[in-house]
Amino acid sequence: MSFAPRSSGPPRARGTAALLAAALFAALLALVPAPPAHAEPVLLSQGRPATASSQEHTWSTAAAAVDGDPGTRWSSAASDPQWLQVDLGAQASVERVVLRWEAAYARAYRIQLSGNGTDWSDAHTTTTSTGGTQTVAVTGSARFVRMLGTARATQWGYSLWEFQVYGTTTSGPQLPGGGDLGPNVLVFDPSTPNIQGRLDEVFRRQESAQFGSGRYQLLFKPGTYSNINAQIGFYTSISGLGLSPDDTTFNGDVTVDAGWFNGNATQNFWRSAENLALNPVSGTNRWAVSQAAPFRRMHVKGGLNLAPDGYGWASGGYIADSRIDGTVGPYSQQQWYTRDSSVGGWTNGVWNMVFSGVQGAPATGFPNPPYTTLDTTPVSREKPFLYLDGSEYRVFVPAKRTGARGTSWGNGAPQGTSLPLSRFYVVKPGATAATVNQALAQGLHLLFTPGVYHVDRPIEVNRADTVVLGLGYATIIPDNGVTALKVADVDGVRLAGLLVDAGPVNSRTLVEIGPEGASADHAANPTTVQDVFIRIGGAGPGKATTSMVVNSDDTIIDHTWVWRADHGEGWGWETNRADYGVRVNGDDVLATGLFVEHFNKYDVEWYGERGRTIFFQNEKAYDAPDQAAIQNGATKGYAAYRVDDSVDTHEGWGLGSYCYYNVDPTIRQDHGFKAPVKPRVRFHSLSVVSLGGNGQFEHVINDRGGPTSGTSTIPSTVTHFP
């Protein structure tokens, strides 16, 4: 703001004529229409599918010109004409094209636009190009944009470091950011009347609604709450709204038990607790969960019991960025992963307990006791979360940590960035994929409120550093076989807190992180996929060939459960056919807490170099009708986790696979894990288990490790490979 200097003379009276003129001018201004709102152009091409008429080298692909990496390029054969084109994925208003030429540039070229990739119109033509970096203003609507080179300036072909298309995919009024959070977000403060009654009512609806449509987010403003027992059922998330867990304190509990399932917690899925401090009434809080039930950024001022009342079965879970002052008792938990936390102690383990960056964790003792402990987590970045700054909602986006150990919040203000809710499009039930993509094209982030969302086209995240955050297990269902969610090959996208539920028409993929051929370096600012869960069947018939494909380098997959249903509605060997769970093509991808189960063929396939997995939990498909159904050429069965023979470097810690072929208990599986025998392909703490003798493993990895034995549910293990 600037201020004009104050006059030192006396004020002058305005004459009548001047006043009339001013009034007339103001009236005229009122008649002039305001200029229409106009979205700022955004980069639409980065990471999108690109093709070319030719390429000079195996590495100088078309994709290299749209990857955002100034060190990679496309180059063509040394002849005229040649072209490079990019598919923007949807019709867009194109406003400018930036060409960053290598030394081999075009003297003459055209920028052309097309709606279908076949019929082209010229938007810009030059015969006097001088190379370098050129910004070309264009006007037009197109899905496909191409550079058609008609005359080379050198003896070489055409070579572009980057081909960038800017514009918008929207027209008409701009969507607003911010707003209310909808009816299924319940917000409490310490003075709210009947808090316990409202919590109990949500729990009654959700306690056994395993495949229901209800979705709830419970938010608590900073303060102290007494005499609270928040029982958490299906599709219910509870969170504090402080910047630190200690800002919101319960003198009470956040409880998950298994009374609805006769004391068996193996189906306590899809619920979460985040950003709260607890003073448990009995001194110990009970959190008896299995998959897709994260316990994040929590401070338990006492102990934590991970088993149901009566110590019935539970099949594994996840803790991150949490402090448990007392002892954690897993008891009947079959496996568990804890990351970047602190614990006062850990009492036991069944098959596979994995820790990375956990202060107070027990030392590695695998297989007896079944502990695998890494002193630090190589790379981590905590999940974004909603909080209150005074009366304003904001989303905090934690910073990346390397060599992390302990919580991110224990020593002063957390590191990261804070975004106002006004920069988010608040997505509510009834929103279409077109509307969501319009919001993204405007430059807004996304906050999905609790609900079920059908999409008839992919949600496409093309802008670096976009946050897509779901509340209360917001669920996306792709219709007509589309991919639900696609992320371009850009830096720093955060996907968090979503459930993707396959539709009845087969989708080739459900979630794609980066397009095929992605190659940009994102080490400084990786994309993170956190608490993003995928389900095929269970709530009704669903099909997908491959559930999650990770093409972008350096991606962090931090806690996912990718599940082909083995119960509920719409499941069966062909009814919810899903051949592959997770496929990793990108290099330097890190998975921390990878849960993938029941796929018809490979559960996990890894093709990228230097991949790392810390904790893997798997069950092979229960419902294979016979040995022939899973036969893989000469190999009996498909490995749960396969590293391709082309890979030279890979490492994994604490990986387990279990079989329960209850349709045909005579089925034999050659191994749980398959990997090339190379010095830099290494595994630590591997186990396979036959549950009650329903099917058997012959080996653990390749031809290493003894078979599982009879009806004894005892792991067969390999401590180190090779």
Buried (B, 14 or more C-beta within 10 A) or exposed (E): EEEEEEEEEEEEEEEEEEEEEEEEEEEEEEEEEEEEEEBEBBBBBBBBBBBBBBBBEEEBBBBBBBBBBEEBBBBBBBEBBBBBBBBBBBEBBBBBBBBBBBEBBBBBBBBBBBBEEEEBEEBBEBEEBEBEEBEBEBEBEBBBBBBBBBEBBBEBBBBBBBBBBBBBBBEEEBBEBBBEBBEBBBBBBBEEEEBEEBBEEBBEBBBEBBBBEBBBBBBBBBBEBEEBBBBBBBBBBBBBBBBBBBBBBBBBBBBBBBEBBEBBBBBBBBBBBBBBBBBBBEEBBBBBBBBBBBBBBBBBBBBBBBBBBEBBBBBBBBBBBBBBBBBBBBBBBBBBBBBBBBBBBBEBBBBBBBBBBBBBBBEBBBBEBBBBBBEBBBBBBBBBBBBBEEEEBBBBBBEBBEEBBBBBBBEEEBEBEEBEBBBBBBBBBEBEBBBBBBBBBBBBBBBBBBBBBBBEBBBBBBBBBBBBBBBBBBBBBBBEBBBBBBBBBBBBBBBBBBBBBBBBBBBEBBBBBBBEBBBBBBEEBBBBBBBBBBBBBBBBBBBBBBBBBBBBBBBBBBBBBBBBBBEBEBBEBEBBBBBBBBBBBBBBBBBBBBBBBBBBBBBBBBBBBBBBBBBBBBBBBBBBBEBEBBBBEEEBBBBBBBBBEEBEBBBBBBBBBBBBBBBBBEBBBBBBBBBBEBEEBBBBBBBBBBBEBBBBBBBBBBEBBEBBEEEEBEBBBBBEBB
